[in-house]
């Protein structure tokens, strides 16, 4: 069960590293425009806000990787950062797009459940 939990935590960390790349570097590029359904004008106007959001996603990924790096002693770190992922996903779903609930919060919930069961 611990291996499954660690794989799930790593997957959530990788998702957030991908979100960092999308929001910090690809926001106003074709991939970012397609992913977020943006117009070039809106992307240009909101680029710095997206980069800030991407940086926060990077911190979530870093925290999850830190928890994995600590091994058995990292359970509390993984739980904390997974809770942050879930809260951010629920808030994003409530304020921006319900898609965020499925893309961010649900993987966080699954990983958290596995960590708690491990």
N, C-alpha and C positions, 0 to 999 in steps of 0.2 A: 504494500500500500504506500510506503514511503517513496518508492521509485515513481509510482504513478503521480503522487502529489508533487514531487520535484519536477517531473516532466510537465505537469500542468502549470506550475509556477513559472518554469522557464518559457513555456509557450506564451503566457500572459506578458512576461517581460519582453519577449521578442515582438509581440503585438505592439507594445508601447514604444519600443525602439522604432518600429515601422511608423507609428503615428508621429514620432518625433521627426523622422525624415520627411514624411508627407507635409507636416505643418511648418517645419522650419525651412525646408529646401525645395519642396515641390508645390507649394501652395498656389503659386501663380503660373505653374507650368501645366502642360496638357494633362498630365496624370492627376495633379491636384485639382484642376478645374473639373475634370470628369468625376473624380472620387467624391468631391464635396458639392457638385452641381453648381459651381460658381460661374459668374460672368467674369471676364478679364478685368473689368472696371472694379467690381467688388473685391476681387482678389488683390488687386493693386492697392486699394484703399485699406484693406484689412490685413495686409501682409505682416506688419509688425505685431499685431495682436495674435495672429496665428503662430508666429515664431515664439512668442511668449508661451502660448498654450503648448506648443511642441516641446519647449524646454521642460515644462511641468511633466509632460508624459515621459521625458527622459529621466527625470528624477524618480518617477514611479518604477521605471524599468531598472534603474540603478539600485533602488531599495530592494526590489525583488531578487536581483542578482546577488546583492549583499547577503540577504537571508539564505540563499542557496549556498554561497561561499562559506558561511558559518557552519554549515552542516546541521547536526542535531541541535546545536545551540541557537540556530537561527529561526526557530519556529515562531517566536513572538514577533520578530521582524517581518517574516512572511505574512503573518496574520494582520499586522498593522498595515502593511502596504497593500495587501489584497483588499482590506476594508476601505482604504483610500481609493483604490481602483473602482470598487463597487459604488461608493458614494459619488465619485466623479461621473460614473456611467449613469446613475439614476438622475443626478442633477442635469447632465447633458441631455438625457432623454426628455426630461421635463421642460427644459428651456430651449433646446435647439432642434433635436430630431429624435424620434422614438427609435430609429435605427441604432443609436448609440447604446440603448439598453441591451440589444442583442450582440453588438460587436464588442462592447467593452464590459458592461456589467455582468452579463451571463457567463463569459469565460472566467471572470473574477470570482463569481459565486461558485462555479464548479471547482476551481482551484482551491478556494477557501474550504469547501466541504471536504475535499481530499486531504488537505493539510490537517484539518481538525480530526479526521478519521485515522490519520497515520500514527 
